[in-house]
Structure formats: C-alpha cells, structure tokens
Amino acid sequence: MKSLLYRMISVFSCTIFLAGCGRTAPKITTDVIAPVMLGGACGYVDGNGIPIIEPQFDNCGSFSTNGLAPACQNGKYGFIDTSGTFAIKPQFDSASVFSEGCAVVCMDGAYGVIDEKGNWIAAPSWTGIQDFAGCGLAAVMQDTLYGYMDQTGQIVIDIQFDDVDPFTGDGLALVKKNGLYGIIDASGSFVIPLEYEYLEMFAQNGLAMAKVDGKYGFIDKEGRTVISHQFDGAFSFAENGLAAIMQNEKWGFMNEPGQIIVEPVYDLVYSYSNGRTIVKSDGLAGIIDESGTIILEPSYPYISSYGDQGMAVFADASGKWGYLNTDGTVVIEPIYDYAAVFTSGSLALVQKDGLCGAVRPDGSTAVEIKYENIGMFMPYMEN
C-alpha cells in the first residue's frame, strides 16, 4: 500500500518537483512536453528537445489534460497555462498536478483541494490528501487515520483506516485496519471483509492474492478461495494469466488453474510484460519467456521489467545502463549512469555525468543530455 501523505511529482532519478514559465504561445514539434531544470531554473521542452517555455521558475510540474501545470515563483506555487502565464496565482507551499478537475495544495503544513479556477473545494485542514481517482474519490489523512472525500470536499467514507490505496477504475479500494486487509466499494461497503494478513487488488482475471496464516493463495470477488493458501510468497496474476509463487525460498510461476508452469528455481522473479519476465539467480538477472524457456541466461547485475517499445533497462558489471530487446539483445549500449524504461511512448529518460536527457528506441538522442533534471513527458494541451 502507498503512503497517503501528499505525493510530489517523481522524476525518474533526479527526484524534484519542477516548475516553468513563458509569455507567448509556444509552437511544439511533438504532442508531448516535459518539465526540465537548467541552471537552477525550470521550464519545458517538447519531445524533440525544443524549448517550449524557457527555464525561469523555481520549480514546476507536468501539464494536466486541462492545460494547467503547477509552478513555483519566489517560493510559492500556483498554476500556469500552456503559454506560461499564471492562471492561478502563486500562493501555496506545494501543489500537485490536476486530476479529475481537482488539485491538492498545501498551506502552512495543511492540505486542501482547489478547482481549476483556484476556488477551495476543501479548505487546507488535512494531514494528507491523494489525487482524485476515476470514481471521483480521494483518500484523505487526518492525524494517523484515513478515509475518502468526494469532489465537493465532503467526507463520504469515514476516517477510520490505518492505511488505504486509491480507488481503482472499477470502483474498489484496498484498505487496512487493525492489522488486517480488506476491499471496499465507493459507498464504503466491504466487498472483501477485513480478515487477511495481506491482500492485493483483483487482477484482470478477477483473482486477488491473499495471505492467511502465513501462506499465500488467491480469492475471487466473492471472497471464495480459488487457489489454496499454500505458497510462501506470491505476486498478482499478470495479463498473460501467470502469477509468481514462492516455495522453499525459490520463485516460479503458475497458471490460473494453479498448475506450475515454471518450476520455482529462481531467487527472484518479476511479473510478466511483453511475454517476458526477469529472473535472478546467484545475484545475476536473466530473461525467460512464458513457458519458462531461457531467453537470456542470468548475466547482468540488473534488468528491469519491459516497458513500452518492448525494451528493458539493464546495468552491466561496470554499473553502466543500456537497453535490451525481448530477445535479450543489446539495442542501446550501456553508456548511461542511469536509465528509465520507455513509459512515455517513444521516449526514455537517461542520465549521464550527472545530467539528464531523453533517448529514442533507436538510441538517438531526443532531448540533449544537459539538464539538471527532467520530468515525464506528458500530452500537451494548448489553451
């Protein structure tokens, strides 16, 4: 479960909460832009590295689909539009990006919610607030307990839980109380009662990993045990219908009927993506396919899960980072000090000699590696 305390924007390895400004309508050459920091000031570039809003602010965040982004000037945050003009004046100690037409802001150590005009939806009186989920609810924290508010600022699920997750798209949320886990719906009613030592949300196949008496198994949406609690560890089912399980301190995979597909012989495994998963043996990472066939023998200290473009990040013995394809072949040589997976379409963030930029799947540089920081590329909405 994720801590509720207000989540700043994470920027791959150089983690800051960025800012930016300009005064004329920008012309971009791609449909995405990202915040960057240069010379201690923040602005924006597009997916070809062309400056869109010149660096001139203390900090800035990504643009939301409403065309607003949080930006900091003289230590206070407001929201700029895509021309770089403040649409909501700087007045907050911190601010999140807009989600579902609402943004979380902080004043004097307390969190509240504003609308797109800067009007208060919920006055700053909370210990923490998460972004609004697709069902229009946001988790809120008061002192050490959690509940949920709606988009009018009203508490609709009482402050009572020890920990919570955001609501998923199907209107369910994982909650924890008195050391036990359960799942509630948007009315606060329990779909799965508080009776599990650990629990994860339902996977695409309708099964959720659950822990009972120290053992892991899987339940359905009626709370019935579908795969008995027999494993020493487990991950949720991936989209391919396989779930990682641990027996005798080794990891393998089983299918939805509970049959072992990949024998538990690995020290660690990841969930499947792009028909591949990463396995570790004796401190080295390799790649197997969905049948357990070895694609790449364990040979690198680190390999990430596969991202967009069917590429995974890897680190070699010297600590340099590059990219592998689904055959385990090096497609971008390990020349970076750090690299992120391709999660922004056709761009990936990289770091070299302490500076940040972005590369394309063919290894060419999309954004020059010259920035102190760079944020995630997001769709750009012109005003």
N, C-alpha and C positions, 0 to 999 in steps of 0.2 A: 504494500500500500504506500501511497505517496504522502509525504508531509503536506499539510494544508497551508502552512504559512506562506503567504503571498509569493508566488513563483516569478522570479525575474526571468528575462529572456536569456536562455543559454545559447552561447555562440561557440560552437564546437570545442576548440581547445582554449582559445583566449576568451575566457568567460567574463563578459562585461554586459552592461545594459546600455546599448548605444543610442546616439542622437543626431539630428541633421536639419539643415535649413537652406532656403534659397528664395528668390523673389520672382522668378519668371517661370512660365510654364515650360517644363523640360520636354525634350524630344528624346525618346529612347529607341534603341535598336533591337530590343528583345521585349518579351512580355513579362519579365521578372526583374526585380531590383533587390538590392541588399544594402543594409547599413554597413559603413566602413569607418575606421578611425585612422586618421593620418595627421601626424604632427600634433597629437593630443587633442584634435578636434574631430567631430563626427559629421558625416554626410552620407550620400548614397551613390552607388554605381549600378549600371544595368548588367545584364548577363554577358555583355561583350567588354565589360570593364570601363565603359564610357561614363564619366562623372555626370550625374543627374542633378544632385543638389550638393554644392561644394561643401567640404568639411568646414564647419564654423561653430558647431554646438558642443556642449559639454558631453552629451550622451544622446543616443537615440535608439529606437526600436523599429521592428518591421511594420510595414503598412498592412492594415487590415483591409478586407474587401470593401469597406465603406470609404476608403481613400484617406484614412487618418492614421497617424503614427505618433507614439509618444516621443517627445523631445525635451531635452533639458537645457535651460538657459539660466546662467547665474545661480546654479544650484537648485532650481525649481523646474518641475516637469509640467508641460502642457501637451497639446496635440497639434501637430502641423498637418496641413493638407498637402497634396502632391505638388503644389507649387512652392512649398517650403514656408508658407505663411501660417502663423498660429491661428487655428480655428478655435481652440480653447486655450486661454492664456496660461502661461506658466505660473503655477500656484501650489503644486503638490510636491511632497517629498519623494515620491516614487509613483510610477504608473505602469499598468500593463497595457498590452495591445487590446483593441476592442474584440469582443466575442459576443455574438448574438445581440449586437447593438449596445452592449454594456462594457465598461472598462473599470477595473479595480484600481483604486488610487489610495495613497497613504498621506495622512496629515497628522503631524505631532504624534507619530507612533501608532495611530489607529487607522484601520482600513474601512473604506466605504466604496460605493459604486455610483458612477455617473452615466448619463446617457450621452448621445452623440452631440448634444448641444451644450454639454457641460453642466446640466442640471443634476442635482442629487437624486438618485433613486434610493440609496441607503446612506444615511449620514455616517461619517467616519467614527465608528464606535466599536469596531470588531478587532479581535486579535489577529485574524487572518481570513482571507476570502480567496477561493479559487475562481477561475474563469467560469462563465456560464456554459453548461453543456447543451447538447442539441435539444433536450427536453425542456429547456428554459429554467433549469435549476442550477444554483451554485452552492457548493459546500462552504459553510462558514464556521469559524472557530471563535469561541468565547472562553477566555482563560485556557482551560485544557480540554474542553469538550467540543463536539462538533454536531452540526445539524445542516439544514438546507434552507435557502431562501429562494423566492421566485423573482421574476424580473420587475416586480413592483416594490421589492425590498422587504416583503413580508416573509416571516419565518413560516414555512409550510410543513417542515419536518423538525420536530423539537430538538433543541440542543441536548444531546444525551449520549453520543457515541464517543468512544476513546480514539477512534480513527475512522476515516472514510475515504473512499475514492470518488471521483466524479461519476455522474450518471453516463452510461453508455448510450449509443444511438437507439437501442431498443427499450430505453426507459428503466434500466436496472442499475443498482449501485451496490458495491461491496462495502460492508460496514463491520466494525469491530466493537465489542462491548464486553467488559468483564473478562477479557482474555479470549473470547470466542468470536468466531466469524459467522456472518450470515449475509443474505442478499435481500434488499428491499426494492419495491417499485416506487414510482413517482408520488404515490399517496402516502408513502411511509410504511405500508403494509409489508410484512415479511413474505417473500416468495420462497426463500430458504431460511429456516429458523437459525437463531444463534446457537449452534451446537457443534461447530467444527473447530479443531485446533488451528487449522489453516484452511484457506479456501481461495480459489481464483474464480474469475468470471467465466461464464459459459463460452466455450469456443464455438466456431462456426457449426460444428456438428451437434450442438446442444448439450455437450457434456462439460462438466466443471471438475477440475482437480480438487480433491478434498482430503484432509488429514484427520484420521480418527485413531485414537490410542497409539499414536506414534507412527502409524502406517498410512501410506498414500494410496488412494483409489480414485474412482470417478463416479459422479452422480449426474442424474438428468434434472430437468427443470421442475420435476415434481418431487425432487429430493430422494428419489429411489437410487440405491446403489446399483450401478450398471457394471462396473468393474471393481471387484472386491478390494478392500484396503489391505494390500499385501506387499507394497513396494516400500523401500527405504527412502525413496525420493521420486519426484515426478515433475514434469512440466506439462502445460496445457497442450491440447492437440493443435497441430499446425493445420493449414488449409489442405494439405495432402492426406489428412487422416492419420497421421502418425504422431505419437506422443513419446517423449523421452521418459524412461523409467530407470531407477537405480536398484540393483540387487547386489548384495555382498560388496558394496562400495564401488561398483562398476556401473557404467551407464550404457544403455542400449535403447532400442525403440520397439514399440508395439503398435498394432493397428486398432481400429475401433472395436472389433470383437474381443480384443485382449490377447491376441496372438503375438508372440515375439517375432519381429521381422528382422531386427538387427540385434544380435546377441550382446548382452551387457559385458563388454570387454574394455571399455574406454574409461579413462579417468574423468573426462568431462565431455559433454556434447552441447551443441546449440540447437535451437529449433530450426526446422527446415524452411528454406526460402529458395526460389528458383530451382527446385528439385535437388538441392544440395544442402548438406549441413557440415558444420565444422566439428571435428573430434580431436581430443587431446590424449596423448599417451607419452608418459615419461617427460612431461614438460614441453612437448612439441605438438603443433597443430597440423592437422591434415584435413582432407575433404573426402566424404563418401556420398554416394547417391542414395536414392530412396530404397534400393534393395540391399544396401549395405556394402556394395562394391566400392573398393577403394579407388578414388579418382586421383588423389594425391597423398602419398604416404606422409605421415607426420614428419615435417621437416622444417617448419618455421616456428619461432617463439610465439607468434600471434597471427591469427587470421580472424577477421570479423565475419559476421553474417553477411550474406549477399544483399546488396541494396538494389536500387534502380540500375538499369543497363546491364544486369547480370554480372556485376563486378563486386569483388570483395577486397577489402583492405588487408594488407599483410605487412608484418615487420620482419626484417631479416636479422641475422645474428649480430650485425653491426648496429642495430637499432634504427635503421632507415626504413621508411614506409613507402609502399607502392601498391599496385593493384593486380589482382588475378581474375581471369575469366572462369566460367563454370567448368572448364577442363583442367583448371589448376595451372594454366599457363600464365606467365608474367606478361601483362599487356601494357603496364606502365611501370617502368623501372623504379626500384626503391631508392629514391633520391631525396625524399622529404623527411623532415624531422617529425612530422605528424600529418595524418591524412584522415579525412572523414569519408564515409560511404556516399555513394551517389543517391541522395534522398531528395534532391531538388531538381528532378528531371534529368537534364543532361549536364549538370554541373556538380562538382565536388569541391569542398573546401580543403585547402592544404596549407601547411606551414613549413617555412624553410628559413634557417638563420634568424629565427625569431620574428619573421614577418609572414603575413597571411595573404592568400590569394585564392584563385579557383582554377580548376582544370576541366577540360572536356574528356569524354571517354577515349578519344584517340591520343590523349596525353598532352595535347596542345594547351597552352595557357590561355584561358578565357579572361581572367582578371589578373593583372600583373601582381606578382608577389612583392608587394611594397607596403602593405598596410599593417598597422599595429594590431588590428583586429578586423574581422569581417563576420557579418551575421548571415543567417539563412536567406537564400533567395526566395522571394515570395511574389505571387502575381501582382501586377501593378495596375491600379485603378485610377485613371485620370479623372480629375474633377471637371 
